[in-house]
Amino acid sequence: MSNIVAPSILSADFGNLSNDISMLNNSKADWIHIDVMDGHFVPNISFGLPVIDFINSLSKKPLDIHLMISKPERYIENFLKYNTKVLTVHLEASKHLHRTIHHIKSNGVMAGVAINPHTDVNNLSEIITDLDLVCLMSVNPGFGGQKFIENSFSKVKKLKKMILAKNSKCKIQVDGGVNILNAGKLVENGTDVLVAGNFIFKSETPKENINSLKEI
């Protein structure tokens, strides 16, 4: 089974967003990864519901929505109305994580939890069997184009060991600085879903770069 590739729309050209979505529709990308930032949980503001309405209206690919926001439980319903495949909230931002996860799952959407680079994967041990996906941040969240944190390889390996030990079906997603130079080792260590932004959208050959991630 090939890797799941989820291009991060944060790195797209928002002056020609429809063109970039059309490119994704005609590529081997599996999901469109959407980072929603509130300027509070992370030091940046990305975009809100009107932009996601537009993306959803044009996309033939399901959406992988990553909420980098405080108190995400307040907005779950807003993001379930789209063609949402995965809805991910941050461990560090969710006071009632178990309740939020089951709210998402009860609507037939994959429930994900993201953790920041400083957060130990062991903090997921009590909820790992409830999750469909864990998003390991391999950069500090908030901005695209950052350098990949090398310790992410060992975190993937540690998380994969936990998933197997707990007999969980949870997928591992890595988000931040992913490119062809590190994707192979990420997959080798247990990564299932590769999120890539600049490697795809800042390239002159975006569809070929998507293919290269799919074929690892």
C-alpha positions as a printed Julia matrix, in Angstrom:
216×3 Matrix{Float64}:
   0.0    0.0     0.0
   1.38   3.38   -1.0
   1.75   6.31    1.38
  -1.06   8.76    1.88
   0.02  12.21    0.67
  -1.77  15.29    1.97
  -0.46  18.52    0.38
  -0.69  21.45    2.78
  -2.74  24.22    1.19
  -1.07  26.76    3.49
   1.83  26.83    1.0
  -0.39  27.33   -2.06
  -0.59  30.53   -4.11
  -3.69  32.22   -2.7
  -3.76  34.59   -5.66
  -4.32  31.53   -7.87
  -5.9   29.15   -5.39
  -8.33  27.64   -7.88
  -5.39  26.69  -10.13
  -3.58  24.96   -7.28
  -6.71  23.06   -6.27
  -7.22  22.0    -9.89
  -3.64  20.71   -9.91
  -4.34  18.67   -6.78
  -7.57  17.32   -8.26
  -5.58  16.0   -11.2
  -2.73  14.62   -9.11
  -2.2   11.48   -7.04
  -2.66  13.42   -3.8
  -5.03  11.67   -1.4
  -6.22  14.47    0.88
  -5.92  18.26    1.05
  -4.37  19.28    4.38
  -5.8   22.51    5.79
  -4.13  24.27    8.75
  -6.57  26.5    10.63
  -4.67  28.93   12.9
  -6.2   31.38   15.35
  -3.28  33.63   16.37
  -3.74  32.45   19.95
  -2.75  28.8    20.18
  -0.14  29.46   17.49
   1.48  32.83   16.64
  -0.15  33.17   13.25
  -3.59  33.51   11.65
  -4.18  31.49    8.48
  -7.72  31.58    7.14
 -11.29  31.01    8.23
 -14.48  29.36    7.08
 -15.09  31.41    3.9
 -11.75  30.24    2.44
 -12.46  26.63    3.42
 -15.93  26.96    1.84
 -14.17  27.9    -1.39
 -11.62  25.08   -1.18
 -14.35  22.55   -0.42
 -16.47  23.73   -3.36
 -13.63  23.12   -5.84
 -11.88  20.12   -4.35
 -12.45  16.59   -5.59
 -10.22  15.37   -2.77
 -11.38  14.94    0.84
 -10.21  17.48    3.38
  -7.74  16.8     6.19
  -8.47  19.67    8.58
  -5.92  20.45   11.3
  -7.21  22.82   13.99
  -4.32  24.78   15.49
  -6.73  26.68   17.68
  -7.57  27.11   21.36
 -10.68  25.33   22.64
 -11.33  23.53   19.33
 -14.45  21.86   20.75
 -16.29  25.16   20.19
 -16.0   24.84   16.42
 -16.18  21.11   15.66
 -19.6   21.34   13.98
 -18.35  24.07   11.62
 -15.72  21.76   10.16
 -17.82  18.6     9.97
 -20.07  20.1     7.27
 -17.39  19.81    4.58
 -16.14  16.77    2.7
 -13.95  16.16    5.75
 -11.98  12.92    5.92
 -10.0   13.78    9.06
 -10.51  16.42   11.73
  -7.51  16.89   14.03
  -7.28  18.83   17.28
  -4.22  19.5    19.44
  -3.61  17.61   22.64
  -2.2   20.81   24.14
  -5.34  22.82   23.29
  -8.08  20.39   24.3
  -9.25  20.26   27.91
 -11.8   17.49   27.32
  -9.98  15.56   24.64
 -11.85  12.25   24.96
 -15.22  13.98   24.57
 -14.02  15.96   21.55
 -12.6   12.87   19.84
 -15.85  10.95   20.23
 -17.86  13.93   19.03
 -15.86  13.87   15.79
 -16.09  10.09   15.39
 -19.85  10.06   16.01
 -20.22  12.05   12.79
 -18.4    9.46   10.68
 -15.2   11.5    10.4
 -11.72  10.24   11.29
 -10.6   11.79   14.57
  -7.01  12.95   14.91
  -4.87  14.4    17.66
  -1.78  16.51   16.95
   1.14  16.98   19.3
   3.82  19.67   19.24
   7.54  18.86   18.97
   8.11  19.17   22.74
   5.21  16.86   23.69
   6.05  13.26   24.6
   4.09  10.63   22.66
   3.47   8.82   25.95
   0.84  11.48   26.68
  -1.3    9.7    24.09
  -1.19   6.28   25.74
  -4.61   6.56   27.42
  -6.4    7.6    24.24
  -4.46   5.93   21.41
  -7.06   3.19   20.89
  -9.76   5.85   20.38
  -7.83   7.69   17.68
  -7.83   7.25   13.93
  -4.74   9.41   13.42
  -1.92  11.08   15.33
  -0.3   14.1    13.7
   3.28  14.53   14.85
   4.42  18.12   14.31
   7.95  18.01   12.92
   8.26  21.81   13.1
   6.95  24.27   15.68
   3.4   24.99   14.52
   2.36  28.34   13.13
   4.35  28.94    9.95
   5.14  27.07    6.76
   8.61  26.62    5.34
  10.37  25.68    8.59
  13.24  23.22    8.9
  12.39  19.63    9.77
  13.2   18.63   13.37
  15.42  15.53   13.22
  14.15  14.1    16.52
  10.86  13.46   14.72
  12.24  10.18   13.35
  12.59   8.69   16.83
   9.16  10.03   17.85
   7.56   8.21   14.91
   9.31   4.99   15.89
   8.24   5.37   19.54
   4.65   6.12   18.57
   4.5    3.16   16.17
   5.69   0.87   18.98
   2.9    2.17   21.23
   0.26   1.71   18.52
   1.28  -1.9    17.97
   1.47  -2.62   21.7
  -2.03  -1.21   22.25
  -3.41  -2.99   19.16
  -4.59   0.36   17.79
  -5.44   0.96   14.12
  -4.29   4.59   14.39
  -2.37   6.11   11.46
   0.73   8.25   11.97
   0.89  11.57   10.13
   3.96  13.81   10.02
   3.51  17.51    9.32
   6.3   20.05    8.82
   9.36  20.25    6.6
   8.59  16.97    4.84
  10.39  16.45    1.54
  11.99  13.71   -0.53
  15.13  13.79    1.63
  13.4   12.76    4.86
  10.19  11.07    3.68
  11.85   7.7     3.08
  13.11   7.41    6.65
   9.76   8.64    8.01
   7.94   5.87    6.15
  10.55   3.33    7.19
   9.98   4.28   10.86
   6.2    3.9    10.57
   4.68   7.05    9.04
   1.47   6.5     7.06
   0.53  10.05    6.02
   2.98  12.63    4.67
   1.97  16.3     4.83
   4.08  18.46    2.52
   3.74  22.14    1.7
   6.69  23.94    0.15
   8.07  20.72   -1.35
   4.93  20.58   -3.49
   3.63  24.1    -4.01
   6.96  25.92   -4.35
   8.15  23.42   -6.96
   8.0   23.8   -10.73
   6.89  20.16  -10.88
   4.29  19.8    -8.08
   2.54  16.73   -9.44
   5.85  14.94   -9.93
   6.82  15.77   -6.34
   3.51  14.34   -5.11
   4.26  11.2    -7.13
   7.72  10.93   -5.57
   6.19  10.92   -2.07
   3.57   8.36   -3.11
   6.16   6.0    -4.53
   8.52   5.84   -1.53
